[in-house]
Amino acid sequence: MSSPRDEAQDRIRTLVAELLRHRRLYYLEDAPVISDAEWDLRFRELQDLEQKHPDLQLPDSPTQTIGPPPSEGFSSVAHRVPMLSLDNAMDADEMTAFDERVKRTLDRESDVVYLGEPKLDGAAVEVVYEAGRLVVGATRGDGRTGEDVTANLRHVQGIPATLGDAPPVVAVYGEVVLPLRAFARLNRVRTERGDEPFVNPRNAAAGALRQLHQIDVDRLRSLEFRAYAIGLGAEEAPTQSEQVETLRELGFLVSSDVAPHDPLCRTLEEVEAYYEALLAERGALRVEIDGAVFKVDDRALQRDLGALSRAPRWAVAYKFPPHQQHTRVLDIFASVGRTGALTPVAKLEPVFVGGVTVSNASLHNQDEVDRKDVRVGDTVVVQRAGDVIPQVVAVVKKRRPRRTRPYRLPDACPVCGSEVARPEGEVVVRCPNPACEAKLRNRLLHLAGRGALDVDGLGEKLVEQLLDADLVRHPSDLFTLSREALLELDRMGEKSADNLIAALERAQQTTLSRFLIALGIPDVGAGVAELLARRFGDLDPLMQASEEDLTAIEGVGPIIAEKVVQYFAEDAHREEVARLRARGVRWDVTDPQSADEVVGGPLADKTFVLTGTLPSLSRNEAKARIEAAGGKVTGQVSKKTDYVVAGDAAGGKLRKAEELEISVLDEDGLLELLEAPAEET
């Protein structure tokens, strides 16, 4: 029987071999098969084992080295000053522990000033200038020796060919990143020509730099270099923040400007606030970031703290919750929506992504399943789109088990058994049965949603009970429910029944735009509903409108116009509208506006910035409603901003608004503006 020491030795050897392999795949082949979060877990496990058994540490352990040596095909470049890696802090407790270690090593009790920067998710490089001219650019490699990629770096934005008033030799460190808009464009081009799309911007950037023969100049020119430190040539700068200012003066873009906040953190509380502000803005930034980097600002203190073999003691990467993760597809099933659309959904082995546990991800439609070739048993890369909606990014085909089969949507509705159809010109397969229970269930949930009639308390379980008891056959039947009928349902107490009846009574008084959303007209979201409500003022003229009447409104295209006209042309829909109105659903009628008047809107010429999470409106819904009312939504707060709309976890944008004395609104304040006459704003 093996001893605990023998087991530790075996595990250390296994982890070292695995991590070295994954590091090679990540850095040299740009083909990772595990996520960053999985790497971090294994690396931490190895660190813990080596700390308990220091004599078992292997000389090539990844805890003692930075990256793989340069691969064959590239000339080697010795870095003038070693390019070290960073240790990670995975949560607030570990960040606090780092701060305590810094103070303990410096033998001080007072706060240490840190410089905060976004941790860009790209490829680290060094660019060296002699007599003001770029002479060499290299990857980080193993930290001491990198690969000569000068020719490729000359195409990258943000790397000057020459410097002005510069020291004789300047070595600048930075990150090469691929902006998200360019990433989407490149993937669109690759997909159109039948190539595999890039999994993420980081791999696309790193792979571009390491091209040897078939150089993709378009991809290289899409990249961007962001400098964060000077290795040689700025010895006189007493602080890290002044060194960053020197980089700006030399003509470099700097990493801290990706998300402009006050980078100097004078207390641990300010460190946490900076981190939270970046985390809140993560999905809205133009490049991928996966955390915040904090460096002791005083460079004299940096020298006192020193460095370990692979990382400085004066800096740390405070990582975000994983934005992407690898997991396994356990099953693929068809979900039936309120319009009868069959959506393939991947049932996943639960995985923690972006701060939540994800167990299902939409695969959208059959064409998307075919394009990505997602199969049951596959290992897939999962992320939360906009940090909200889980989606499958790509399949890791190197980890595909044998005898997997391509997935096809069923020929019959999985709920009612009706034969499904794919209308000509559409990518969606639909169940045509108007009485399909799945369609009714989802229509009820949609009608009760916050963006529609906002029926508090009407959730999935209660909807299932209402359907099982045959109390609701149309959405309008909700407004005929009695207290006595509700009390017959399982686990329905008197208070719950009274609360639901009261919520339904409140929902009867609504607005025309919310009523249009509640109807579930295809492609009519908050923004379009607002346009239609202001143009027609009441439902009857809208129901009689032609496609030409609708397309005259700026923001309503021919496809939406066709779907609105088709919706109200169906007898079943007109009958349901009549039932809803007969059962008390009502709104205030307003004066109709001309198509030209709708373009202006109550928020015409007003500029908004959104930050944080609003109670009922998603960021996209809020943006759509503002734009439909004539307003403009931008990403950064400036003196030209009229309003900042702030929700939960609002960060640096809220502080900037307060500094500039810009009006700050909550969701209720925004909704009041949206409903106000134009002259009142």
Secondary structure, 3 states (H helix, E strand, C coil): CCCHHHHHHHHHHHHHHHHHHHHHHHHCCCCCCCCHHHHHHHHHHHHHHHHHCHHHCCCCCCCCCCCCCCCCCCCEEECCCCCCCCCEECCHHHHHHHHHHHHHHHCCCCCCCEEEEEEECCEEEEEEEECCEEEEEEECCCCCEEEECHHHHCCCECCCCECCCCCCEEEEEEEEECCHHHHHHHHHHHHHCCCCCCCCHHHHHHHHHCCCCCCCHHHHHHCEEEEEEEEECCCCCCEHHHHHHHHHHHCCCEHHHHCCCCCEECCHHHHHHHHHHHHHHHHHCCCCEEEEEEEECEHHHHHHHCECCCCECCEEEEECCCCEEEEEEEEEEEEECCCCEEEEEEEEEEEEECCEEEEEEECCCHHHHHHHCCCCCCEEEEEEECCCEEEEEEECHHHCCCCCCCCCCCCECCCCCCECECCCCCCCEECCCCCCHHHHHHHHHHHHCCCCCCCCCCCHHHHHHHHHCCCCCCHHHHHHCCHHHHHCCCCCCHHHHHHHHHHHHHHHEECHHHHHHHHCCCCCCHHHHHHHHHHHCCHHHHHCCCHHHHHCCCCCCHHHHHHHHHHHHCHHHHHHHHHHHHCCCEECCCCCCCHHHHHHCCCCCCEEEEECECCCCCHHHHHHHHHHCCCEEECCCCCCCCEEEECECCCHHHHHHHHCCCEEECHHHHHHHHHCCHHHC
